[in-house]
């Protein structure tokens, strides 16, 4: 039977499931966001509006999941990093993870603020509509667009660092770093 909680050697089922669900969701959101900005704003065609609505709903889902993941992380131990890892790499690993949490909270929040400033409602898959958090304001809308965009670019950079480090550990150093978070046979 799969272990739900983390151990000192490996992540548990809940952490692994949240990690990989969020990885797919984040890649989808980043891909969708990068694609949407290539579409013209003039006339706002129906396809772009549909994509924006999906992006918003998935962004709210990402916010809910990162809150669950953060709560789970606070209540569970974090597996030890592999032995013989230089101190600067331990610090870098923890820094990247903290930055992920910061970005994964900040991106959907700035997206919600952007929508509020544009007076465009945000629905959560049609179940309910989120309230506006700021008054309608074109300058605020433009500010939140810029912040959201640069946070998105920062997230892309951190994803590349994270994936690159995981692959380096797995393919070249041949340690258990990546295996700790892979789904499968969880002791």
MDAnalysis code that builds the backbone (N, CA, C; Angstrom):
import MDAnalysis as mda
import numpy as np

u = mda.Universe.empty(561, n_residues=187, atom_resindex=np.repeat(np.arange(187), 3), trajectory=True)
u.add_TopologyAttr("name", ["N", "CA", "C"] * 187)
u.add_TopologyAttr("resid", np.arange(1, 188))
u.add_TopologyAttr("resname", ["UNK", "UNK", "UNK", "UNK", "UNK", "UNK", "UNK", "UNK", "UNK", "UNK", "UNK", "UNK", "UNK", "UNK", "UNK", "UNK", "UNK", "UNK", "UNK", "UNK", "UNK", "UNK", "UNK", "UNK", "UNK", "UNK", "UNK", "UNK", "UNK", "UNK", "UNK", "UNK", "UNK", "UNK", "UNK", "UNK", "UNK", "UNK", "UNK", "UNK", "UNK", "UNK", "UNK", "UNK", "UNK", "UNK", "UNK", "UNK", "UNK", "UNK", "UNK", "UNK", "UNK", "UNK", "UNK", "UNK", "UNK", "UNK", "UNK", "UNK", "UNK", "UNK", "UNK", "UNK", "UNK", "UNK", "UNK", "UNK", "UNK", "UNK", "UNK", "UNK", "UNK", "UNK", "UNK", "UNK", "UNK", "UNK", "UNK", "UNK", "UNK", "UNK", "UNK", "UNK", "UNK", "UNK", "UNK", "UNK", "UNK", "UNK", "UNK", "UNK", "UNK", "UNK", "UNK", "UNK", "UNK", "UNK", "UNK", "UNK", "UNK", "UNK", "UNK", "UNK", "UNK", "UNK", "UNK", "UNK", "UNK", "UNK", "UNK", "UNK", "UNK", "UNK", "UNK", "UNK", "UNK", "UNK", "UNK", "UNK", "UNK", "UNK", "UNK", "UNK", "UNK", "UNK", "UNK", "UNK", "UNK", "UNK", "UNK", "UNK", "UNK", "UNK", "UNK", "UNK", "UNK", "UNK", "UNK", "UNK", "UNK", "UNK", "UNK", "UNK", "UNK", "UNK", "UNK", "UNK", "UNK", "UNK", "UNK", "UNK", "UNK", "UNK", "UNK", "UNK", "UNK", "UNK", "UNK", "UNK", "UNK", "UNK", "UNK", "UNK", "UNK", "UNK", "UNK", "UNK", "UNK", "UNK", "UNK", "UNK", "UNK", "UNK", "UNK", "UNK", "UNK", "UNK", "UNK", "UNK", "UNK", "UNK", "UNK", "UNK", "UNK", "UNK", "UNK"])
u.atoms.positions = np.array([
    [0.845, -1.198, 0.000],
    [0.000, 0.000, 0.000],
    [0.879, 1.246, 0.000],
    [0.447, 2.255, -0.738],
    [1.222, 3.482, -0.859],
    [1.195, 4.276, 0.444],
    [2.341, 4.822, 0.794],
    [2.461, 5.662, 1.981],
    [1.976, 7.065, 1.603],
    [1.049, 7.602, 2.387],
    [0.502, 8.927, 2.093],
    [1.487, 10.034, 2.436],
    [2.117, 9.932, 3.597],
    [3.001, 10.987, 4.090],
    [4.440, 10.763, 3.629],
    [5.208, 11.812, 3.698],
    [6.626, 11.746, 3.349],
    [7.404, 11.001, 4.425],
    [8.540, 10.458, 4.028],
    [9.502, 9.906, 4.980],
    [10.790, 10.708, 4.804],
    [11.790, 10.398, 5.563],
    [13.067, 11.098, 5.409],
    [13.773, 10.692, 4.106],
    [13.343, 9.577, 3.500],
    [13.988, 9.097, 2.279],
    [13.202, 9.408, 1.016],
    [11.886, 9.622, 1.132],
    [11.059, 9.723, -0.071],
    [9.788, 10.528, 0.200],
    [9.284, 11.144, -0.869],
    [7.999, 11.822, -0.773],
    [6.896, 10.779, -0.761],
    [5.806, 11.089, -0.064],
    [4.650, 10.203, -0.012],
    [3.715, 10.450, -1.182],
    [2.667, 9.636, -1.233],
    [1.721, 9.675, -2.343],
    [1.112, 11.069, -2.545],
    [0.695, 11.721, -1.462],
    [0.029, 13.027, -1.590],
    [0.988, 14.053, -2.196],
    [2.205, 14.148, -1.688],
    [3.180, 15.109, -2.214],
    [3.522, 14.805, -3.670],
    [3.675, 13.523, -3.989],
    [3.997, 13.145, -5.371],
    [2.840, 13.498, -6.304],
    [1.626, 13.163, -5.907],
    [0.462, 13.473, -6.739],
    [0.330, 14.979, -6.954],
    [0.445, 15.753, -5.875],
    [0.343, 17.212, -6.017],
    [1.460, 17.756, -6.901],
    [2.678, 17.239, -6.742],
    [3.814, 17.697, -7.545],
    [3.545, 17.503, -9.038],
    [3.154, 16.287, -9.429],
    [3.002, 15.995, -10.855],
    [1.735, 16.596, -11.450],
    [0.669, 16.665, -10.684],
    [-0.541, 17.344, -11.180],
    [-0.231, 18.816, -11.413],
    [0.464, 19.422, -10.451],
    [0.807, 20.837, -10.604],
    [1.821, 21.055, -11.716],
    [2.747, 20.118, -11.901],
    [3.727, 20.259, -12.987],
    [3.015, 20.322, -14.332],
    [2.069, 19.422, -14.548],
    [1.316, 19.412, -15.802],
    [0.495, 20.702, -15.927],
    [-0.166, 21.082, -14.846],
    [-0.991, 22.286, -14.851],
    [-0.150, 23.532, -15.127],
    [0.998, 23.634, -14.491],
    [1.863, 24.808, -14.680],
    [2.386, 24.869, -16.106],
    [2.810, 23.732, -16.643],
    [3.278, 23.718, -18.036],
    [2.150, 24.118, -18.985],
    [0.935, 23.648, -18.714],
    [-0.215, 24.030, -19.540],
    [-0.484, 25.529, -19.439],
    [-0.450, 26.059, -18.218],
    [-0.684, 27.495, -18.029],
    [0.391, 28.340, -18.704],
    [1.654, 27.919, -18.557],
    [2.742, 28.671, -19.194],
    [2.623, 28.610, -20.710],
    [2.365, 27.420, -21.232],
    [2.203, 27.282, -22.683],
    [1.034, 28.094, -23.201],
    [-0.079, 28.022, -22.503],
    [-1.266, 28.782, -22.889],
    [-1.002, 30.281, -22.810],
    [-0.345, 30.708, -21.740],
    [-0.028, 32.129, -21.589],
    [0.889, 32.628, -22.694],
    [1.932, 31.850, -22.999],
    [2.848, 32.257, -24.076],
    [2.147, 32.284, -25.426],
    [1.245, 31.339, -25.648],
    [0.502, 31.326, -26.917],
    [-0.461, 32.512, -26.996],
    [-1.162, 32.799, -25.907],
    [-2.156, 33.872, -25.921],
    [-1.542, 35.226, -26.242],
    [-0.337, 35.479, -25.749],
    [0.260, 36.794, -25.994],
    [0.682, 36.963, -27.451],
    [0.736, 35.877, -28.212],
    [1.061, 35.998, -29.641],
    [-0.173, 36.355, -30.460],
    [-1.354, 36.192, -29.886],
    [-2.591, 36.488, -30.606],
    [-2.866, 37.988, -30.553],
    [-3.407, 38.537, -31.619],
    [-3.657, 39.992, -31.637],
    [-4.751, 40.389, -30.654],
    [-4.588, 41.575, -30.070],
    [-5.591, 42.111, -29.158],
    [-6.714, 42.814, -29.912],
    [-6.443, 43.234, -31.117],
    [-7.420, 44.007, -31.890],
    [-8.664, 43.168, -32.123],
    [-9.787, 43.678, -31.660],
    [-11.059, 43.021, -31.869],
    [-11.319, 41.847, -30.938],
    [-10.310, 41.413, -30.199],
    [-10.444, 40.278, -29.279],
    [-11.343, 39.193, -29.864],
    [-10.761, 38.369, -30.701],
    [-11.557, 37.317, -31.317],
    [-12.030, 36.314, -30.266],
    [-13.047, 35.557, -30.651],
    [-13.694, 34.619, -29.732],
    [-12.711, 33.574, -29.213],
    [-11.802, 33.108, -30.060],
    [-10.843, 32.085, -29.641],
    [-9.923, 32.598, -28.534],
    [-9.444, 33.840, -28.677],
    [-8.553, 34.389, -27.655],
    [-9.298, 34.559, -26.334],
    [-10.527, 35.027, -26.403],
    [-11.316, 35.205, -25.183],
    [-11.543, 33.856, -24.501],
    [-11.842, 32.826, -25.279],
    [-12.032, 31.481, -24.723],
    [-10.752, 31.003, -24.043],
    [-9.614, 31.208, -24.687],
    [-8.334, 30.807, -24.099],
    [-8.047, 31.565, -22.802],
    [-8.363, 32.854, -22.789],
    [-8.160, 33.662, -21.584],
    [-9.029, 33.122, -20.439],
    [-10.264, 32.771, -20.746],
    [-11.154, 32.230, -19.716],
    [-10.620, 30.908, -19.168],
    [-10.153, 30.022, -20.043],
    [-9.549, 28.762, -19.586],
    [-8.311, 29.029, -18.731],
    [-7.490, 29.984, -19.176],
    [-6.272, 30.328, -18.441],
    [-6.615, 30.803, -17.028],
    [-7.649, 31.630, -16.926],
    [-8.061, 32.136, -15.612],
    [-8.563, 31.012, -14.717],
    [-9.413, 30.145, -15.259],
    [-9.960, 29.058, -14.453],
    [-8.864, 28.097, -14.003],
    [-7.945, 27.774, -14.908],
    [-6.826, 26.911, -14.539],
    [-5.901, 27.612, -13.540],
    [-5.774, 28.936, -13.660],
    [-4.970, 29.705, -12.704],
    [-5.550, 29.657, -11.301],
    [-6.873, 29.736, -11.200],
    [-7.522, 29.625, -9.889],
    [-7.313, 28.215, -9.333],
    [-7.426, 27.205, -10.193],
    [-7.162, 25.833, -9.764],
    [-5.717, 25.701, -9.258],
    [-4.775, 26.320, -9.959],
    [-3.371, 26.283, -9.531],
    [-3.216, 26.929, -8.159],
    [-3.923, 28.032, -7.915],
    [-3.853, 28.689, -6.602],
    [-4.392, 27.775, -5.502],
    [-5.502, 27.109, -5.758],
    [-6.070, 26.179, -4.778],
    [-5.081, 25.041, -4.509],
    [-4.513, 24.485, -5.579],
    [-3.590, 23.360, -5.415],
    [-2.298, 23.769, -4.710],
    [-1.771, 24.959, -5.011],
    [-0.539, 25.372, -4.330],
    [-0.816, 25.627, -2.851],
    [-2.002, 26.116, -2.523],
    [-2.353, 26.292, -1.107],
    [-2.429, 24.933, -0.410],
    [-3.046, 23.946, -1.064],
    [-3.093, 22.588, -0.500],
    [-1.693, 22.009, -0.366],
    [-0.887, 22.201, -1.408],
    [0.468, 21.654, -1.383],
    [1.301, 22.301, -0.279],
    [1.173, 23.600, -0.113],
    [1.921, 24.309, 0.920],
    [1.484, 23.838, 2.310],
    [0.178, 23.682, 2.504],
    [-0.322, 23.187, 3.796],
    [0.198, 21.772, 4.050],
    [0.196, 20.938, 3.019],
    [0.699, 19.571, 3.165],
    [2.179, 19.587, 3.524],
    [2.925, 20.476, 2.862],
    [4.366, 20.560, 3.114],
    [4.650, 21.012, 4.548],
    [3.867, 21.956, 5.038],
    [4.065, 22.431, 6.414],
    [3.792, 21.335, 7.434],
    [2.874, 20.424, 7.122],
    [2.525, 19.368, 8.053],
    [3.306, 18.081, 7.874],
    [4.220, 18.052, 6.927],
    [4.986, 16.837, 6.643],
    [6.469, 17.155, 6.566],
    [7.250, 16.182, 6.935],
    [8.706, 16.346, 6.811],
    [9.079, 16.391, 5.339],
    [10.223, 16.965, 5.080],
    [10.768, 17.001, 3.724],
    [11.894, 15.974, 3.684],
    [11.878, 15.078, 2.684],
    [12.968, 14.101, 2.610],
    [14.329, 14.782, 2.579],
    [15.302, 14.088, 3.148],
    [16.663, 14.627, 3.168],
    [17.212, 14.728, 1.755],
    [18.030, 15.739, 1.536],
    [18.744, 15.835, 0.270],
    [19.798, 14.738, 0.226],
    [20.236, 14.397, -0.968],
    [21.222, 13.319, -1.092],
    [22.498, 13.700, -0.356],
    [23.181, 12.676, 0.117],
    [24.436, 12.902, 0.835],
    [25.490, 13.454, -0.127],
    [26.504, 14.049, 0.456],
    [27.652, 14.584, -0.301],
    [27.285, 15.735, -1.227],
    [26.141, 16.344, -1.012],
    [25.756, 17.498, -1.804],
    [26.450, 18.724, -1.228],
    [27.165, 19.492, -2.053],
    [27.816, 20.699, -1.522],
    [26.790, 21.635, -0.882],
    [27.230, 22.363, 0.114],
    [26.329, 23.243, 0.867],
    [25.635, 24.255, -0.050],
    [26.345, 24.800, -1.022],
    [25.734, 25.797, -1.906],
    [24.597, 25.177, -2.721],
    [24.681, 23.898, -3.057],
    [23.616, 23.240, -3.796],
    [22.406, 22.983, -2.899],
    [22.647, 22.709, -1.624],
    [21.540, 22.549, -0.680],
    [20.783, 23.871, -0.548],
    [21.542, 24.948, -0.421],
    [20.936, 26.276, -0.314],
    [20.178, 26.612, -1.602],
    [20.790, 26.311, -2.744],
    [20.152, 26.588, -4.039],
    [18.862, 25.787, -4.198],
    [18.883, 24.523, -3.794],
    [17.682, 23.683, -3.905],
    [16.548, 24.245, -3.067],
    [16.837, 24.611, -1.831],
    [15.801, 25.181, -0.960],
    [15.319, 26.538, -1.496],
    [16.258, 27.338, -2.019],
    [15.901, 28.638, -2.579],
    [14.945, 28.480, -3.763],
    [15.248, 27.559, -4.667],
    [14.398, 27.343, -5.840],
    [13.004, 26.891, -5.403],
    [12.933, 25.991, -4.423],
    [11.622, 25.544, -3.951],
    [10.830, 26.689, -3.311],
    [11.498, 27.519, -2.526],
    [10.808, 28.673, -1.925],
    [10.335, 29.655, -2.997],
    [11.169, 29.858, -4.009],
    [10.773, 30.738, -5.115],
    [9.569, 30.178, -5.860],
    [9.543, 28.845, -6.047],
    [8.370, 28.226, -6.674],
    [7.107, 28.567, -5.889],
    [7.149, 28.391, -4.581],
    [5.960, 28.698, -3.786],
    [5.571, 30.165, -3.934],
    [6.552, 31.049, -3.844],
    [6.251, 32.471, -4.000],
    [5.633, 32.782, -5.353],
    [6.217, 32.251, -6.406],
    [5.705, 32.504, -7.759],
    [4.343, 31.856, -7.974],
    [4.159, 30.657, -7.425],
    [2.892, 29.954, -7.642],
    [1.737, 30.570, -6.852],
    [2.053, 31.358, -5.838],
    [1.019, 32.169, -5.189],
    [0.858, 33.502, -5.917],
    [1.970, 34.126, -6.273],
    [1.928, 35.472, -6.847],
    [1.301, 35.507, -8.238],
    [1.565, 34.513, -9.067],
    [1.034, 34.541, -10.429],
    [-0.498, 34.524, -10.466],
    [-1.165, 33.571, -9.806],
    [-2.627, 33.630, -9.868],
    [-3.213, 34.851, -9.166],
    [-2.554, 35.310, -8.113],
    [-3.060, 36.504, -7.426],
    [-2.956, 37.720, -8.331],
    [-1.820, 37.890, -9.022],
    [-1.719, 39.033, -9.946],
    [-2.687, 38.877, -11.106],
    [-2.943, 37.633, -11.530],
    [-3.945, 37.416, -12.582],
    [-5.332, 37.830, -12.117],
    [-5.678, 37.475, -10.871],
    [-6.973, 37.883, -10.322],
    [-7.066, 39.397, -10.187],
    [-5.981, 40.014, -9.724],
    [-5.979, 41.479, -9.589],
    [-6.079, 42.153, -10.957],
    [-5.424, 41.575, -11.950],
    [-5.495, 42.105, -13.312],
    [-6.945, 42.069, -13.812],
    [-7.611, 40.938, -13.603],
    [-9.006, 40.815, -14.035],
    [-9.908, 41.778, -13.274],
    [-9.659, 41.929, -11.976],
    [-10.450, 42.880, -11.190],
    [-10.262, 44.301, -11.698],
    [-9.015, 44.676, -11.964],
    [-8.738, 46.039, -12.444],
    [-9.368, 46.287, -13.810],
    [-9.582, 45.220, -14.590],
    [-10.233, 45.355, -15.896],
    [-11.742, 45.158, -15.798],
    [-12.248, 44.885, -14.586],
    [-13.671, 44.615, -14.344],
    [-14.153, 43.427, -15.176],
    [-13.285, 42.421, -15.302],
    [-13.636, 41.182, -16.012],
    [-13.773, 40.091, -14.965],
    [-14.951, 39.516, -14.831],
    [-15.158, 38.511, -13.779],
    [-14.328, 37.248, -14.007],
    [-13.997, 36.592, -12.902],
    [-13.267, 35.329, -12.945],
    [-14.173, 34.265, -12.340],
    [-14.421, 33.229, -13.145],
    [-15.254, 32.120, -12.706],
    [-14.365, 30.923, -12.399],
    [-14.796, 30.101, -11.463],
    [-14.084, 28.863, -11.185],
    [-14.890, 27.725, -11.807],
    [-14.608, 27.461, -13.075],
    [-15.247, 26.405, -13.862],
    [-16.775, 26.486, -13.816],
    [-17.295, 27.720, -13.728],
    [-18.732, 27.923, -13.729],
    [-19.423, 27.621, -12.411],
    [-18.682, 27.162, -11.418],
    [-19.286, 26.834, -10.123],
    [-19.603, 28.089, -9.326],
    [-18.682, 29.048, -9.367],
    [-18.917, 30.311, -8.680],
    [-17.992, 31.359, -9.285],
    [-18.345, 32.612, -9.032],
    [-17.556, 33.727, -9.533],
    [-16.804, 34.369, -8.374],
    [-15.540, 34.658, -8.602],
    [-14.737, 35.292, -7.562],
    [-15.060, 36.781, -7.496],
    [-14.947, 37.369, -6.322],
    [-15.222, 38.810, -6.203],
    [-14.088, 39.625, -6.821],
    [-14.382, 40.890, -7.107],
    [-13.326, 41.811, -7.532],
    [-12.534, 42.214, -6.294],
    [-11.216, 42.290, -6.461],
    [-10.345, 42.606, -5.331],
    [-9.843, 44.044, -5.360],
    [-9.918, 44.675, -6.518],
    [-9.569, 46.091, -6.657],
    [-10.618, 46.740, -7.562],
    [-10.696, 48.042, -7.492],
    [-11.624, 48.777, -8.356],
    [-11.098, 48.813, -9.777],
    [-12.024, 49.003, -10.714],
    [-11.623, 49.085, -12.114],
    [-10.666, 50.255, -12.300],
    [-9.534, 49.974, -12.954],
    [-8.511, 51.000, -13.143],
    [-7.579, 50.564, -14.269],
    [-7.526, 51.336, -15.323],
    [-6.638, 51.009, -16.452],
    [-5.162, 51.031, -16.036],
    [-4.713, 52.040, -15.250],
    [-3.305, 52.003, -14.828],
    [-2.969, 50.754, -13.988],
    [-3.862, 50.373, -13.079],
    [-3.639, 49.157, -12.295],
    [-3.647, 47.918, -13.191],
    [-4.564, 47.889, -14.145],
    [-4.636, 46.772, -15.089],
    [-3.304, 46.626, -15.826],
    [-2.769, 47.714, -16.323],
    [-1.490, 47.674, -17.045],
    [-0.345, 47.259, -16.120],
    [-0.370, 47.738, -14.879],
    [0.657, 47.364, -13.914],
    [0.619, 45.853, -13.641],
    [-0.584, 45.325, -13.406],
    [-0.697, 43.899, -13.115],
    [-0.369, 43.033, -14.331],
    [-0.645, 43.526, -15.534],
    [-0.233, 42.800, -16.741],
    [1.291, 42.661, -16.747],
    [1.987, 43.763, -16.503],
    [3.456, 43.738, -16.520],
    [4.005, 42.813, -15.420],
    [3.456, 42.928, -14.224],
    [3.926, 42.084, -13.120],
    [3.672, 40.613, -13.430],
    [2.476, 40.301, -13.901],
    [2.102, 38.922, -14.221],
    [3.026, 38.348, -15.309],
    [3.300, 39.158, -16.300],
    [4.166, 38.712, -17.397],
    [5.569, 38.394, -16.882],
    [6.153, 39.278, -16.098],
    [7.524, 39.060, -15.627],
    [7.601, 37.945, -14.597],
    [6.567, 37.784, -13.797],
    [6.529, 36.636, -12.891],
    [6.458, 35.332, -13.689],
    [5.702, 35.349, -14.786],
    [5.623, 34.181, -15.659],
    [6.977, 33.830, -16.252],
    [7.718, 34.837, -16.702],
    [9.070, 34.589, -17.237],
    [9.994, 34.053, -16.140],
    [9.857, 34.584, -14.939],
    [10.673, 34.088, -13.824],
    [10.336, 32.628, -13.536],
    [9.050, 32.284, -13.582],
    [8.650, 30.893, -13.352],
    [9.243, 29.981, -14.418],
    [9.236, 30.410, -15.656],
    [9.846, 29.612, -16.731],
    [11.317, 29.364, -16.430],
    [12.023, 30.393, -15.989],
    [13.444, 30.238, -15.660],
    [13.634, 29.238, -14.521],
    [12.817, 29.342, -13.484],
    [12.942, 28.421, -12.350],
    [12.562, 26.991, -12.736],
    [11.566, 26.831, -13.605],
    [11.214, 25.494, -14.086],
    [12.407, 24.887, -14.828],
    [13.056, 25.673, -15.668],
    [14.220, 25.179, -16.411],
    [15.355, 24.772, -15.464],
    [15.615, 25.587, -14.451],
    [16.652, 25.261, -13.465],
    [16.276, 23.977, -12.713],
    [15.027, 23.890, -12.291],
    [14.538, 22.740, -11.522],
    [14.638, 21.447, -12.336],
    [14.130, 21.475, -13.559],
    [14.171, 20.288, -14.415],
    [15.617, 19.943, -14.765],
    [16.411, 20.960, -15.075],
    [17.819, 20.718, -15.394],
    [18.572, 20.076, -14.244],
    [18.341, 20.568, -13.033],
    [19.015, 20.000, -11.854],
    [18.551, 18.566, -11.609],
    [17.251, 18.316, -11.739],
    [16.732, 16.962, -11.529],
    [17.328, 15.990, -12.543],
    [17.395, 16.408, -13.802],
    [17.977, 15.535, -14.829],
    [19.474, 15.339, -14.612],
    [20.167, 16.366, -14.177],
    [21.607, 16.232, -13.879],
    [21.824, 15.188, -12.785],
    [21.016, 15.300, -11.727],
    [21.142, 14.330, -10.632],
    [20.837, 12.915, -11.112],
    [19.817, 12.785, -11.942],
    [19.381, 11.456, -12.368],
    [20.315, 10.841, -13.420],
    [20.682, 11.640, -14.420],
    [21.440, 11.089, -15.547],
    [22.950, 11.076, -15.336],
    [23.473, 12.076, -14.657],
    [24.924, 12.189, -14.529],
    [25.445, 11.788, -13.153],
    [24.786, 12.290, -12.102],
    [25.225, 11.946, -10.754],
    [24.658, 10.600, -10.297],
    [23.598, 10.175, -10.973],
    [22.952, 8.877, -10.712],
    [22.595, 8.676, -9.234],
    [22.039, 9.733, -8.622],
    [21.594, 9.616, -7.241],
    [20.069, 9.520, -7.193],
    [19.504, 9.531, -6.007],
    [18.066, 9.306, -5.827],
    [17.215, 10.576, -5.835],
    [17.784, 11.714, -6.177],
    [17.046, 12.974, -6.113],
    [15.730, 12.901, -6.881],
    [15.763, 12.502, -8.132],
    [14.544, 12.448, -8.936],
    [13.649, 11.286, -8.524],
    [14.234, 10.153, -8.200],
    [13.440, 8.971, -7.819],
    [12.569, 9.238, -6.588],
    [12.976, 10.163, -5.733],
    [12.203, 10.461, -4.520],
    [10.818, 11.019, -4.831],
    [10.666, 11.642, -5.995],
    [9.414, 12.307, -6.335],
    [8.702, 11.629, -7.507],
    [9.280, 10.570, -8.045],
    [8.629, 9.858, -9.142],
    [7.483, 9.005, -8.623],
    [6.371, 8.974, -9.367],
    [5.288, 8.079, -8.962],
    [5.717, 6.638, -9.166],
    [5.042, 5.777, -8.516],
    [5.361, 4.358, -8.678],
    [5.375, 3.653, -7.354],
    [6.335, 2.807, -7.188],
    [6.423, 1.955, -6.013],
    [6.877, 2.768, -4.799],
    [5.928, 3.209, -4.009],
    [6.241, 4.019, -2.843],
    [6.299, 3.103, -1.622],
    [7.479, 3.058, -0.976],
    [7.584, 2.161, 0.198],
    [6.712, 2.617, 1.352],
])
